[in-house]
Amino acid sequence: MQVLYKSTRGKGESVTASMAILKGLSQDGGLFVPERIPELGVPLEELAKMDYRETAYQVMSRFLTDFTEEELRTCISGAYDEKFDTEKIAPLTEASGAYFLELFHGATIAFKDMALSILPHLMTAAARKNQVKNEIVILTATSGDTGKAALAGFADVPGTRIIVFYPKHGVSPIQEKQMVTQKGKNTFVVGINGNFDDAQSAVKRMFNDKALEEELDRAGFQFSSANSINIGRLVPQIVYYVYAYGTLLREGKIQAGEEINVVVPTGNFGNILAAFYGKQMGLPIHRLICASNENKVLFDFFRTGTYDRKREFILTSSPSMDILISSNLERLIYRIAGENAEKCAQLMNSLSQGGEYTIEEEMKEQLKDFYGNFCSEGETREAISAVYYGSNYVIDPHTAVAAGVYQKYLRETGDQRPTVIASTASPYKFTRSVMSALSDRYEGLDDFALADALCALSGVKIPRAVEEIRTAPVLHDTVVDPEDMPKTVKRFLGIEA
Ligand SMILES: *Cc1c(COP(=O)(O)O)cnc(C)c1O
C-alpha cells in the first residue's frame, strides 16, 4: 500500500516519498510526515538472519513506496559499502551492562553517515523519477557532524551542489578541519559569526523565500535539504534500530518479542524520532530514553510540557547536541496533537514568535513512551571514565551523555530490560574531551598526538578519517555574518555579482 507524505502544518496536498525527499521541507514551512506509519511486516525471528542491507531494504521499502525494488536496492548497496570500515555497518558492543550500537563506522566517523551516505542516492533517484531538470543545491546548517557527512556524501555527485554553513566558533578543531579540507568541485563550506541556531534559522528563511526560489529556478537551480528534517534522512535511521534488534536475537541476548530500551543522545530529535517510528512499526521497544547535555530544553519539556528556548546557549563537550530548537520534535508534536496540523502550526508559531509553547495535558499523556534526562559536563566526563575503567571501552562525549542518563534511568526505575545505547561518534572525533576525562596526563598534547595516545590506550586503530586530515590542505576559508548568507549562496552559484 502506497505511503504518502503531508505537512505537519498545512492543508497542502500529499506528496509521494520521492517528492518529499526532493523538497526537504514543505511549502508551508512544515515537515513532511507519513500519512500512516507502515507495519514492519517481517516476523521478528527473521530479523536475526538479515544483514544490514537486507534490513535496510525491508524497512525502507515500507516507507518509500514509489521507489522500485531495484532502485532501492541500488541506493542501499551504493551507500552501505566499503565506505564503512566493518561489514556489519552498525555493530553492537556490550559494555557497562548495556549494548552500544556503534553508528560511527562510516566516512566521517559519526552517526550522520548512516543516513547521509544514502541520501544523495535517494535524491538523484527521486530527481530522475520526477523529471527534475534543475541542478539540486543542498543547503545545510551544521553543528559539526552533519556538515562533513553531507559533504562526503554529495561531493562530486553529478547534478548536485552542496553548501554548508557552520558556527565558526561552535565546532571542534577536528570537525572544522574535516569540513574546510573537503574536496569536490560542487562543495562550498562557510563559517558564520553566530551559533548553530542562527545558521539553521537563516537556512530555513532561505527555504521559505519565494523570490529567492524563483531567482534560482531561472538560473537552473533548486534547493533541497540534507538536514535531519528530510524524510530521506529519517527513514534510513530507523534501519539500525531494527538491525540492532536482529543482532541481539542472533546473539541470543533476547527472545523474539522481548522488549528493549533505547537510549539516544539527542540534539535535533531526528535519531530518537527514528527509534519512535521503529516502535510504531512494531519493533518491541519499551522506553525511548532521550538524553540531553546542559542544553536541556527537551528534559524540561518532558517534565513540564513546556518547550522554552529562551535560555542561555551553552557550549559543551558534545557540540552536536548544543541545540535549543529541536526541529524534528515537530513531527512528534504533530502526532500527539492527533495529527492536527492547525494545532501543530499554532504551537510552532508561538515557538518562533514568543520562544515557547505548552502542550495540553491530553498531549502530554501520550509521551509515556519517552523518558528524558540530562548530564552536566562533569557527569559526562564521569561517564567516559566509568565506562573505560569499568569495561575497557572508550566512548565519545555524546555517547557518554547517553550512558550517564541511562545510569540515572536505572537508579530511578530499576528497569532491567536489555538496553541499546546509540553510540553516535567515534572517540577519535573528540579526542581532547575524551582523553582529559580519563587523565590529566594528556594536557598540552596536540590533536594528533592525542589520537596516537588514544590508540595506545584503547587498542582501536586510528580511523582513516583522522589519518587523512593530518596533512590535508585547507580549501575553504569564507566567514560571513548570518544576514549575508543568501548573498553568499548566490555568489557561489554565480547568480549575482
Ligand atoms: C547529530 C548528532 C547527535 C544528535 O542527533 P539528533 O538526531 O540531532 O538528535 C548526537 N551525537 C552526534 C555525534 C551527532 O553528530
PDBQT file of the ligand as one rigid body, heavy atoms in Angstrom, charges set to zero:
ROOT
HETATM    1  C1  LIG A 501      23.786  14.885  15.285  1.00  0.00    +0.000 C 
HETATM    2  C2  LIG A 501      24.376  14.203  16.446  1.00  0.00    +0.000 A 
HETATM    3  C3  LIG A 501      23.614  13.934  17.585  1.00  0.00    +0.000 A 
HETATM    4  C4  LIG A 501      22.175  14.370  17.723  1.00  0.00    +0.000 C 
HETATM    5  O1  LIG A 501      21.302  13.666  16.865  1.00  0.00    +0.000 OA
HETATM    6  P1  LIG A 501      19.874  14.282  16.531  1.00  0.00    +0.000 P 
HETATM    7  O2  LIG A 501      19.306  13.375  15.500  1.00  0.00    +0.000 OA
HETATM    8  O3  LIG A 501      20.124  15.665  16.007  1.00  0.00    +0.000 OA
HETATM    9  O4  LIG A 501      19.094  14.296  17.791  1.00  0.00    +0.000 OA
HETATM   10  C5  LIG A 501      24.223  13.239  18.617  1.00  0.00    +0.000 A 
HETATM   11  N1  LIG A 501      25.523  12.875  18.558  1.00  0.00    +0.000 NA
HETATM   12  C6  LIG A 501      26.280  13.137  17.480  1.00  0.00    +0.000 A 
HETATM   13  C7  LIG A 501      27.710  12.729  17.489  1.00  0.00    +0.000 C 
HETATM   14  C8  LIG A 501      25.737  13.800  16.388  1.00  0.00    +0.000 A 
HETATM   15  O5  LIG A 501      26.507  14.041  15.323  1.00  0.00    +0.000 OA
ENDROOT
TORSDOF 0
